[in-house]
Amino acid sequence: MFHARLATGLHLCGEHDAALENIDTALALLAASPTASLGVLQDQYLTKRDAIQEGRLRALRDAEQQRRWEQQAAANAQLERSLHTSSVRAVEVVAVFTAAIAFAVGSLQVTLTGKLPLSDRLWLLAAQGAGLAVFALLIVGGTWLITRSHHQQDRGTV
């Protein structure tokens, strides 16, 4: 009877393997006992054994489910980082293309309708190109600076 009660306590504590060993020991000792009420106790012990095995299976399923949840959470975090990085890169590409288009449109205005000598027009184009390059670098650098500090804060909280 001690082994059966120990098995019950171990089962309640989630120690299913040890509980199963103790209930098996209780059943073996009960079979060797010359007691008249073997049938009732044996039925109780077998019912307890079934409950322990069911708890053991449930614990295994719960552990597997927990592992899947953790994998899903990690995949979600990776996807979130990837989406964030992609959107930042999209802003940077748009800034560079905007600067390139502005340079192309502005240079056409200077070269096609300008009455300045060629050297002056080239200086204007160089100044405009440098200004737009600085603009694009400021946008890309600012985006990097903002997302870098945001990314470091995310790492600090994880």
Salt bridges, closest charged atoms under 4 A:
ASP17 OD1 - ARG56 NE 2.85
ASP24 OD1 - ARG49 NE 2.43
GLU54 OE2 - ARG58 NH2 3.12
GLU64 OE2 - ARG67 NH2 2.26
GLU64 OE2 - ARG68 NE 3.27
GLU92 OE1 - ARG89 NH1 3.09
ASP154 OD2 - HIS150 NE2 3.57
